[in-house]
Amino acid sequence: MKKPSISGLQKRKIQVFTLTQFELDRLLSGFTIIGHEPIKINDFTMS
């Protein structure tokens, strides 16, 4: 039996992106985070 080859995976280039805090905040602003309990921020509750 022939072993599966992973040589195709090794040839792929790895890309690394560096984001500033502002860019990360902008990226994550489009997502809704659902937690198990409400989030409290300075007497303001998000649920």
C-alpha positions in Angstrom: 0.0 0.0 0.0 1.3 3.5 -0.9 1.6 6.1 1.8 -0.3 9.4 1.2 2.1 12.2 0.3 2.1 15.5 2.1 4.7 17.1 -0.1 2.0 19.4 -1.6 1.4 20.9 1.9 5.1 21.6 2.3 5.3 23.6 -0.9 2.6 26.1 0.1 3.8 29.5 1.2 2.8 30.7 4.6 1.6 34.3 4.7 1.7 36.3 7.9 -0.4 39.5 8.4 0.4 42.0 11.0 -2.4 44.2 12.2 -2.4 47.3 14.4 -4.9 47.4 17.3 -7.1 49.8 15.3 -7.1 47.4 12.3 -8.0 44.5 14.5 -10.8 46.4 16.1 -12.1 47.4 12.6 -11.9 43.8 11.5 -13.7 42.4 14.5 -16.4 45.1 14.5 -18.3 43.2 11.8 -18.7 40.1 14.0 -21.2 39.5 16.8 -19.7 37.7 19.8 -22.2 35.5 21.6 -21.2 34.6 25.1 -22.7 32.5 27.9 -23.3 35.5 30.1 -23.9 39.3 29.6 -20.9 41.5 29.2 -20.6 44.4 31.6 -18.6 47.5 30.6 -18.8 50.5 33.1 -22.4 49.9 34.2 -23.5 49.2 30.7 -24.7 45.6 30.1 -24.6 43.9 26.7 -26.5 40.6 26.3 
